[in-house]
Amino acid sequence: MCGVNGKWSSHNQSCTLVDCGSLPSPSHGTVLSMATTHGSTSTITCNTGYILHGSNTSICDQSGLWSSTGQKCTSVDCGTPIAPSNGNVASNSTSYGSVSTVSCNNGYFVKGNYTRVCGNNQGWTNENTTCLPIDSTILSAIIPGCLNHGWNIAVNLTFLRSSFPNYGDEMQIYLGNASCQGSERRGFLVYDNNFYECMTRKKVSANLNIFENQMVLIFDPETSAASNAFNSTIDLHCNVVDKNIVTSVSTNQLHSDANSISISVFIDPLFRVALPSNPLHAHIGDTVYVKVSSPIRDPEIKLLLKSCYIRPALEKDSRLDSALIQNGCEVESSIHMISISAHEIQFMFQNYAPGALREGMNVICDVAYCNSQELTLDCNQTCKRMLAPVLVG
């Protein structure tokens, strides 16, 4: 103030720079600041394994206070790891740096990295690891096939190695026994062994030779911790037709094996109500429905019905047979083919065999298999009537 003496009452004022002082570091964190004066910025960070709560910067304002304070660093927690479908995850902790291990249920294998690590971003690594079905994956790699003399199988090794990366080249693949390991050709393992090698088994059904074997795949991990070892076995079947054989099957064959052709007899057109068998009993004039079927569903094989007839149950003399179908033809108007497919044939007839009334009867059919792609007359279910002699002159 200007006094009566002509002088200012105070004249030694000065201006000093605003200083906010050091910003306190949070526990498990640090503050980086080049200065603490007005307008200065401090940066707050947390140690590895900790996450910051609050602003990561603070500015010294005109009042001499930091604009943001009270930051905290808390330990990272990734939470419970999510198990893949058809698998499990084991982990002793969910904090930063913890390791969890992925395993798969029986019948499945780990595709991807089997370990996950809790990262600084509060997330688990390798969350795209999945559990894939072993058998269907392996089946995708196997191209089965056979010829008349032997096997013609190819295994896609490139696909298997990419599908099972944890196993590297530690895969053993063989046909039947460990000595039949095939030969590698351009990324494929090829098996062209004949049917008398590699422990191939043979069964016969009608005129069909059924060759059976197993493809065995053994997967050993590169390290004991990489993945669990497992084996997989794939059943292989090859059906080879012998055209020179025709087999008879009867309704009294009660103890047939799984590959046998069967004859089933019914009293209704829907083929639901079976006629009591062994032997069959039907009255004269009854309508009987017959189904001849094969359990073999190979699309390259078809069933042929050559002939069918009724025989009294206690008789072995074929002269007492009553014909139903001959050479694929219905022998009279009361007999009708209902349905013909590759593996099942249905027909109906009216019972007219008086000799079968007392002791019952059996329906007997002569059947054969044929290659479905063969279009000759002998390999089609058609009527092949014998031509009558023609008199000339």
C-alpha positions in Angstrom: 0.0 0.0 0.0 1.3 3.5 -0.8 1.8 5.2 2.6 1.7 9.0 3.5 5.4 8.9 3.3 5.2 8.2 -0.4 6.5 4.7 -0.1 5.0 1.2 -0.6 4.3 -0.6 2.6 5.8 -3.9 1.2 8.2 -4.2 -1.6 10.3 -7.4 -1.1 7.8 -9.9 -2.6 9.1 -12.8 -4.8 7.6 -15.6 -7.0 8.7 -19.2 -6.6 7.8 -22.2 -8.9 5.0 -24.5 -7.6 6.5 -27.8 -6.5 4.2 -30.8 -5.7 6.9 -32.9 -4.2 7.5 -36.6 -4.9 4.5 -38.7 -5.8 4.5 -41.8 -3.5 5.1 -45.1 -5.3 2.4 -47.7 -4.8 3.4 -51.0 -3.2 4.8 -53.3 -5.9 5.0 -50.4 -8.3 7.2 -47.5 -9.3 6.8 -43.8 -10.2 8.8 -42.3 -13.0 9.0 -38.5 -12.9 11.5 -36.1 -14.5 10.4 -33.2 -12.2 7.9 -32.4 -9.5 7.1 -28.8 -10.4 3.9 -27.3 -11.9 2.9 -29.0 -15.1 5.2 -32.0 -14.6 3.8 -35.5 -15.4 4.6 -38.6 -13.4 4.1 -42.1 -14.8 3.0 -44.9 -12.5 3.8 -48.6 -13.4 3.4 -51.9 -11.6 6.0 -54.6 -11.2 5.6 -57.7 -13.5 2.8 -59.9 -12.1 0.8 -56.9 -10.8 -1.9 -54.8 -12.4 -2.5 -51.1 -11.9 -5.7 -49.7 -10.4 -6.1 -46.0 -11.0 -4.6 -43.6 -13.6 -1.2 -44.4 -14.9 -0.3 -40.7 -15.0 -0.5 -37.7 -12.6 0.1 -34.0 -13.3 1.4 -31.4 -10.8 -1.3 -28.7 -10.8 -1.2 -25.0 -9.8 -2.3 -25.8 -6.3 0.8 -27.8 -5.7 -1.0 -31.1 -5.6 -0.8 -34.1 -7.9 -4.0 -34.5 -10.0 -4.3 -38.3 -9.4 -3.1 -40.2 -6.3 -3.9 -43.4 -4.5 -2.9 -45.8 -7.3 -2.6 -49.5 -6.2 -0.8 -52.5 -7.7 -2.6 -55.8 -7.1 -1.3 -59.2 -8.1 -2.5 -60.6 -11.5 -5.2 -63.3 -11.3 -6.1 -65.1 -14.5 -9.1 -66.9 -12.9 -9.9 -70.5 -13.3 -8.7 -71.8 -16.7 -11.5 -73.0 -19.0 -11.2 -76.7 -20.0 -11.6 -77.6 -23.6 -14.6 -79.7 -24.6 -13.9 -83.3 -23.8 -11.0 -82.4 -21.6 -9.7 -81.1 -18.3 -7.3 -78.4 -17.0 -5.3 -78.9 -13.8 -3.7 -75.9 -12.0 -2.5 -75.3 -8.5 -2.7 -71.5 -8.7 -4.2 -68.7 -10.9 -1.7 -66.0 -10.2 0.9 -64.6 -12.6 3.3 -67.2 -13.9 1.2 -70.2 -12.8 1.1 -73.1 -15.2 -2.0 -75.2 -16.0 -1.9 -78.5 -17.8 -4.5 -79.6 -20.4 -5.5 -83.3 -20.6 -8.2 -85.0 -22.6 -10.8 -87.6 -21.8 -10.3 -91.2 -23.0 -10.7 -91.4 -26.7 -9.4 -87.8 -27.3 -6.0 -86.2 -27.8 -4.6 -82.8 -27.2 -4.4 -80.6 -30.4 -2.2 -77.7 -29.6 0.0 -76.8 -26.6 -0.8 -78.9 -23.5 0.4 -76.2 -21.1 -1.1 -72.8 -20.4 0.7 -69.9 -18.5 -1.1 -67.1 -16.6 0.2 -63.9 -18.3 0.6 -60.3 -17.2 -2.6 -59.5 -19.2 -4.6 -61.6 -16.8 -5.2 -64.2 -19.4 -4.0 -67.8 -20.0 -1.9 -68.5 -23.0 -2.8 -71.2 -25.5 -6.5 -71.0 -24.9 -7.1 -72.4 -28.4 -5.9 -75.9 -27.4 -8.6 -78.4 -28.1 -9.4 -82.1 -27.5 -10.1 -84.0 -30.7 -11.5 -87.5 -31.1 -8.7 -90.0 -31.7 -10.6 -92.5 -33.9 -12.4 -90.1 -36.2 -9.2 -88.1 -36.8 -7.2 -91.3 -37.6 -10.0 -92.6 -39.8 -9.7 -89.4 -41.8 -6.1 -90.3 -42.6 -6.8 -93.9 -43.6 -7.9 -94.7 -47.2 -9.0 -98.3 -47.1 -9.2 -100.5 -50.1 -8.5 -103.9 -51.5 -8.2 -105.8 -54.8 -9.1 -109.4 -55.6 -5.6 -110.6 -54.5 -4.8 -108.3 -51.5 -5.0 -105.1 -49.6 -4.7 -101.6 -51.2 -4.5 -99.3 -48.1 -3.0 -95.8 -47.9 -2.3 -93.8 -44.7 -1.9 -90.1 -45.0 1.2 -89.5 -42.9 1.3 -85.7 -43.6 -2.2 -85.4 -42.2 -1.4 -87.5 -39.1 1.8 -85.6 -38.4 0.0 -82.2 -38.6 -2.9 -83.5 -36.5 -0.6 -85.0 -33.8 2.2 -82.5 -33.6 3.1 -83.5 -30.0 4.1 -86.9 -31.2 6.5 -85.9 -34.0 7.6 -89.0 -35.8 7.0 -91.2 -32.8 4.2 -93.1 -34.5 4.1 -96.8 -35.1 1.7 -98.0 -37.8 1.3 -101.5 -38.9 -1.2 -104.0 -40.5 -2.0 -107.1 -38.5 1.5 -107.4 -36.9 4.5 -105.3 -36.3 6.4 -106.8 -39.3 3.8 -105.3 -41.8 4.7 -101.6 -41.6 4.0 -100.7 -45.2 6.2 -98.5 -47.4 6.3 -94.7 -47.4 5.5 -93.0 -50.8 5.2 -89.3 -51.1 3.7 -88.7 -47.7 1.6 -91.8 -47.7 2.2 -95.1 -46.0 1.1 -97.8 -48.5 0.1 -101.4 -47.7 -0.3 -103.7 -50.8 0.2 -107.0 -49.0 -1.7 -110.0 -50.3 -4.4 -111.7 -48.2 -2.1 -114.4 -47.0 0.2 -112.0 -45.2 0.0 -109.8 -42.1 -2.2 -112.2 -40.2 -5.2 -111.5 -42.4 -8.2 -113.7 -41.5 -10.7 -115.2 -43.9 -14.4 -116.0 -43.5 -16.9 -117.2 -46.1 -20.5 -116.1 -46.4 -22.4 -117.5 -49.4 -20.0 -117.0 -52.3 -18.3 -114.1 -50.6 -14.8 -114.3 -49.2 -14.5 -111.9 -46.3 -11.0 -110.9 -45.4 -10.5 -109.1 -42.1 -7.5 -107.4 -40.4 -6.7 -104.5 -38.1 -4.7 -101.4 -38.7 -2.8 -100.6 -35.4 -1.5 -97.1 -34.6 0.7 -96.5 -31.6 1.5 -93.0 -30.6 4.4 -92.3 -28.2 5.1 -88.7 -27.2 8.5 -87.2 -27.8 8.8 -86.5 -24.1 7.0 -88.1 -21.2 5.3 -84.8 -20.3 4.3 -83.9 -23.9 1.2 -86.0 -24.1 -0.1 -89.4 -23.1 0.7 -92.4 -25.2 -2.3 -94.1 -26.7 -3.1 -96.9 -29.2 -5.8 -97.0 -31.8 -7.1 -100.0 -33.7 -9.1 -99.8 -36.9 -11.0 -102.8 -38.2 -10.6 -103.5 -41.9 -12.9 -105.7 -44.1 -12.6 -106.7 -47.7 -15.3 -108.6 -49.6 -14.2 -110.6 -52.6 -16.9 -112.4 -54.7 -16.5 -116.0 -56.0 -19.0 -116.2 -58.8 -18.7 -120.0 -59.1 -20.4 -120.6 -55.7 -24.2 -120.5 -54.9 -25.2 -121.1 -51.3 -28.5 -122.4 -49.9 -29.9 -120.8 -46.8 -32.9 -122.0 -44.9 -35.3 -120.7 -42.2 -34.1 -123.5 -39.8 -30.5 -122.0 -39.6 -31.0 -120.6 -36.1 -27.3 -120.5 -35.1 -25.8 -118.5 -38.0 -22.8 -116.3 -37.6 -22.8 -112.5 -38.0 -21.9 -112.7 -41.7 -24.7 -115.2 -42.7 -27.5 -114.4 -45.0 -30.9 -114.8 -43.2 -34.4 -115.7 -44.2 -37.2 -114.2 -42.1 -40.9 -115.1 -42.6 -43.9 -112.9 -41.7 -47.7 -113.0 -41.8 -48.2 -109.3 -42.5 -47.2 -107.1 -45.5 -45.4 -104.7 -43.2 -43.0 -107.5 -42.2 -43.6 -106.9 -38.5 -45.3 -110.1 -37.2 -43.0 -113.1 -37.6 -44.4 -116.5 -38.5 -43.4 -119.0 -35.8 -40.5 -120.9 -37.2 -38.4 -124.0 -37.0 -40.3 -125.4 -38.7 -42.9 -122.9 -40.1 -46.6 -123.6 -40.0 -49.0 -122.1 -42.4 -52.4 -123.2 -43.7 -53.2 -123.8 -47.4 -54.0 -120.4 -48.9 -52.3 -118.3 -46.3 -50.3 -115.4 -47.6 -46.7 -115.6 -46.4 -44.1 -112.7 -46.6 -40.4 -113.6 -46.9 -37.4 -111.3 -46.4 -34.0 -112.5 -47.5 -31.3 -110.2 -46.2 -27.5 -109.8 -45.7 -25.8 -108.2 -42.8 -23.0 -107.1 -45.1 -23.6 -103.5 -46.1 -20.6 -103.1 -48.4 -21.9 -100.8 -51.2 -19.7 -102.6 -53.7 -21.5 -105.9 -53.0 -25.1 -106.9 -53.8 -27.2 -109.8 -53.0 -28.8 -112.1 -55.6 -31.7 -114.4 -55.1 -31.4 -117.3 -57.5 -34.3 -119.6 -56.4 -36.5 -120.3 -53.4 -38.7 -123.3 -52.6 -40.7 -124.9 -49.8 -39.6 -128.2 -48.3 -41.5 -130.3 -45.7 -39.6 -129.9 -42.5 -38.9 -133.6 -42.0 -38.0 -134.4 -45.6 -34.6 -134.3 -47.3 -35.8 -135.5 -50.7 -35.7 -132.5 -53.0 -38.4 -134.1 -55.2 -40.9 -133.0 -52.5 -39.9 -129.4 -52.9 -42.5 -126.8 -54.0 -40.9 -124.1 -56.1 -41.5 -120.5 -55.4 -38.8 -118.8 -57.5 -36.6 -120.3 -60.2 -33.8 -118.5 -62.0 -35.0 -115.3 -60.4 -38.6 -115.7 -61.7 -41.8 -116.1 -59.8 -43.1 -119.6 -60.8 -46.8 -118.6 -60.6 -49.1 -115.6 -60.3 -49.6 -115.9 -56.5 -45.9 -115.2 -56.0 -44.7 -111.6 -56.2 -41.4 -109.9 -55.8 -42.2 -106.9 -53.4 -38.8 -105.2 -53.0 -35.3 -105.6 -54.4 -32.3 -103.7 -52.9 -28.6 -104.4 -52.8 -28.7 -106.2 -49.5 -32.4 -107.3 -49.0 -35.0 -108.9 -51.2 -38.7 -109.3 -50.2 -41.3 -111.4 -51.8 -44.7 -113.0 -51.0 -46.5 -116.2 -51.8 -49.7 -118.1 -51.0 -49.0 -121.4 -49.3 -50.0 -124.3 -51.5 -47.7 -127.1 -50.3 -50.0 -129.8 -48.8 -47.0 -131.9 -47.7 -46.0 -129.2 -45.3 -49.3 -129.1 -43.3 -48.5 -131.9 -40.9 -44.9 -131.5 -40.0 -44.4 -127.9 -41.0 -42.1 -126.5 -43.6 -38.9 -124.6 -44.3 -38.3 -122.0 -46.9 -34.9 -122.6 -48.6 -33.3 -120.1 -51.0 -30.2 -120.3 -53.2 -28.3 -117.0 -53.0 -25.1 -115.5 -54.2 -23.2 -112.2 -54.0 -22.1 -110.1 -56.9 -20.1 -107.0 -57.5 -22.5 -104.1 -57.6 -20.7 -102.4 -60.5 -21.0 -105.5 -62.7 -23.9 -105.1 -65.1 -24.0 -108.5 -66.7 -27.2 -110.5 -66.8 -25.9 -112.9 -64.2 -25.2 -110.1 -61.8 -28.7 -108.5 -61.9 -31.8 -109.6 -60.0 -33.9 -110.3 -63.1 -36.0 -113.2 -64.3 -34.0 -115.4 -66.5 -36.5 -117.8 -68.2 -35.2 -120.7 -70.1 -36.1 -120.5 -73.8 -38.4 -123.2 -75.0 -37.2 -125.3 -77.9 -38.4 -124.2 -81.3 -39.5 -126.8 -83.9 -38.5 -126.1 -87.4 -40.1 -127.9 -90.3 
